[in-house]
Amino acid sequence: MKTQLCRWLSAAFFAFCILPAQSWALGYTQTKYPIVLVHGLFGFDNIGPFGYWYGIPSALTADGAKVYVTQVSAANSTEVRGEQLLTQVKQILAATGAAKVNLIGHSHGGPTARYVASVRPDLVASVTSVGGVNKGSAVADILVHVAPPGSLSNAVLTSVTNGLSSMINWLSGNPTLPQSSWAAAMSLSTAGSAKFNAAHPEGVPTTACGEGAYQVNGVRYFSWSGGSSYTNVLDVVDPWLLLTSAAFGGAKNDGMVASCSSHLGKVIRDDYGMNHLDEVNQTAGIVNLFETNPKTLYRQHANRLQSLGL
C-alpha cells in the first residue's frame, strides 16, 4: 500500500511539473484592451450554437480576457468589410469604456482588421493576422482568371457564391449586410492585395518572405499561420484544402494562403501543422492531434499582448 501511494505521488508530481500550468492560471489571458475577433471569407460570428471561432472565445475568457466576436459581410471587398468592422469597434469601445481594442483577424479578416488600424490607429492597440491574405492568394488568382467579368462562368460563380454569402449572413442574424463575392475575390487576389497594400502598408513586409514593421502609428502587428493542408483524416474539409493547395506550386501553404503571404509585422510562426480551418479550431475542433491546439495559441497570444501592456 505504501509503495503504491509513493508511486501515485511521484506520478502526480511529475505530471504537475510538465503541465503548462501557467497557461491556465487565473488572469493569464487578461489583456488591457478588449480582444476583437474578425472572421474571414464566408465567415460569421455564430450560426445557432456553432461558432466560426470554435471554442476560442471561451478559452480566452476563461482566464480574464474580454472577447468580442464581430460579423461583417461574408463576402465583400476589404474596404467594405473594414468600414463595417470600424463601426463595430466604435460600438465596443463605447460599451466597454476602453480606449482601444486588440484586433485578431483570420484569413480575409486579417486585411479587414488592418484597414481599421490604418484609418483609425488611435482606436487600435494591436493587429494580429492569422492565416491572413496579406499579399494575395493563388486560389483567388485562379478564380479571377477562369471567371473574368462578363463571362458565363463569372455570372454562374458570382450568383452561387453571393447566394451562399447571403444565406450565411441570414443564418447568423445579419441579413442586411451587402454581399459581393467578386469584390472579395479581387481583394484577395495578388493584384488586389498589392493595390490595398499600397494604400494601407502598415506592418506589411517589404521583402518577399520577411517580417514587416513591428509597430506603426502606435499599433503593434503580429502574424502566424499553418503550413499544412491535410491534417486529420476525420475532417471532411481537409481533402478540399489538399486540392486547393496545388495552386501554390509547391510553396508552403495552409491550403488557402501561402505561408509567406500570411506574414505581417512580427511573425510568430508560419509553419504550424495546421491548415486554413485548423487555425480557427475548425471543423468543430477536428484538428491536428500532433500539433499545439489552436485554442492554446490564442491563449498564449493573449498573454503576449498582456505582457506588452496591451
PyMOL commands that set and color helices and strands:
alter all, ss='L'
color gray80, all
select helices_A, chain A and resi 2-18+21-24+56-61+78-96+109-119+121-123+138-146+152-171+181-188+190-199+238-248+260-262+278-280+294-307
alter helices_A, ss='H'
color red, helices_A
select strands_A, chain A and resi 35-38+46-47+50-51+67-69+101-106+124-130+215-216+219-226+266-272
alter strands_A, ss='S'
color yellow, strands_A
deselect
rebuild
show_as cartoon
